[in-house]
């Protein structure tokens, strides 16, 4: 399974991101492409300790089971529910959001697992760097497939 912490994987994600266009239409879901780029920044910011998320009852009760399922080999299913803290509803500038996401991705990839400061996910509980890396790759893959790249 791919992980954003593996050599070359961040470059592959970056290459797919460059293929996105401002007028790309989603194959599922409600976000436009600019909102998706902003949305994809949020989990990285959480792992870096720059965005705070609150735990919830569902996570406390079922988080470890959900994490186990999310870490399996198959891609994320279409139209999965989004944590309200990661929903982007306002309009965003495509070029700005892509530039911010590229910078975060490069920062993460160049620093490796040492950059992850948050070890406990608000939904999934305790997370290893490898688990963060796998979830990041799957999240990017999910949304880039959503927009056809």
C-alpha positions in Angstrom: 0.0 0.0 0.0 1.2 3.5 -0.8 2.2 6.0 1.9 3.0 9.7 1.5 6.1 8.9 3.5 7.5 6.6 0.8 10.2 8.0 -1.5 8.6 9.2 -4.8 5.0 9.0 -3.7 4.7 12.7 -2.9 6.1 13.4 -6.4 3.4 11.2 -7.9 0.7 13.0 -6.0 2.2 16.4 -7.0 2.1 15.3 -10.7 -1.6 14.4 -10.4 -2.3 17.7 -8.7 -0.7 19.6 -11.6 -3.2 17.8 -13.9 -6.1 19.4 -12.1 -7.7 22.4 -13.8 -9.9 25.2 -12.3 -12.9 24.0 -14.2 -12.6 20.3 -13.3 -16.0 18.9 -12.4 -16.4 16.3 -9.6 -17.6 12.8 -10.5 -19.2 12.7 -7.1 -19.7 14.9 -4.0 -20.5 18.5 -3.4 -17.1 20.3 -3.4 -15.7 22.1 -6.4 -12.0 21.6 -7.3 -10.8 24.7 -5.3 -12.7 23.6 -2.2 -11.3 20.1 -2.5 -7.7 21.5 -2.6 -8.5 23.5 0.5 -10.1 20.5 2.1 -7.0 18.3 1.5 -4.9 20.8 3.4 -6.8 20.2 6.7 -5.6 16.7 7.6 -2.0 17.7 6.9 -2.4 20.7 9.2 -3.8 18.4 11.9 -0.9 16.0 11.7 1.5 19.0 11.9 -0.3 20.3 15.0 -1.4 23.5 13.2 -5.1 22.7 13.2 -7.0 21.4 16.2 -9.8 18.9 16.0 -12.1 17.8 18.8 -12.8 14.1 19.5 -16.4 13.0 19.3 -18.5 10.2 20.7 -18.5 8.2 17.4 -14.7 8.3 17.3 -14.4 7.2 20.9 -16.8 4.3 20.4 -16.0 3.2 16.9 -12.8 5.0 15.9 -10.4 2.0 16.0 -12.8 -0.1 13.9 -13.2 2.7 11.3 -9.4 3.3 11.2 -8.8 -0.4 10.6 -11.2 -0.3 7.7 -9.8 2.9 6.3 -6.3 1.4 6.3 -7.3 -1.6 4.2 -6.0 -1.8 0.6 -9.1 -0.8 -1.2 -9.7 2.9 -2.1 -12.0 5.0 -0.1 -15.6 4.7 -1.2 -17.3 7.6 -3.1 -19.2 10.2 -1.0 -17.9 9.2 2.4 -19.1 11.5 5.2 -16.7 14.4 5.9 -15.8 15.5 9.4 -17.5 18.9 9.8 -14.2 20.5 10.7 -12.9 19.6 7.2 -15.8 20.9 5.2 -15.1 23.9 3.0 -18.2 25.7 1.9 -16.9 29.1 0.8 -15.5 29.8 -2.6 -11.7 29.5 -2.9 -9.1 30.6 -5.5 -7.9 27.6 -7.4 -4.3 28.8 -7.9 -3.9 29.9 -4.2 -5.3 26.7 -2.8 -3.2 24.5 -5.1 0.0 26.5 -4.2 -0.8 26.1 -0.4 -1.4 22.4 -0.8 1.8 21.9 -2.8 3.8 23.7 -0.2 2.3 21.6 2.6 2.9 18.4 0.7 6.5 19.3 0.0 7.1 20.2 3.6 5.6 17.0 4.8 7.4 14.8 2.2 10.8 16.4 2.8 10.6 16.2 6.6 9.3 12.6 6.8 7.7 11.1 9.8 9.5 13.5 12.2 7.2 16.3 11.2 4.1 14.6 12.5 3.5 16.0 15.9 -0.1 14.9 16.5 -0.1 11.2 17.4 -3.7 10.9 18.3 -6.4 11.4 15.6 -9.7 12.9 16.7 -11.6 10.1 15.1 -9.2 7.2 14.8 -7.3 7.5 18.1 -3.6 6.7 18.4 -1.8 6.9 15.0 1.6 5.8 13.9 3.5 7.9 11.2 3.0 5.0 8.8 -0.8 5.1 9.3 -0.8 8.9 8.8 1.2 8.4 5.5 -1.2 5.7 4.2 -4.3 7.7 5.1 -2.8 10.8 3.4 -2.1 8.9 0.2 -5.6 7.4 0.2 -7.2 10.8 0.9 -5.3 12.4 -2.0 -6.0 9.5 -4.3 -9.7 9.6 -3.4 -10.1 13.3 -4.2 -7.9 13.3 -7.3 -10.0 10.4 -8.7 -13.1 12.4 -7.8 -11.8 15.1 -10.2 -10.6 12.6 -12.9 -6.8 12.6 -12.3 
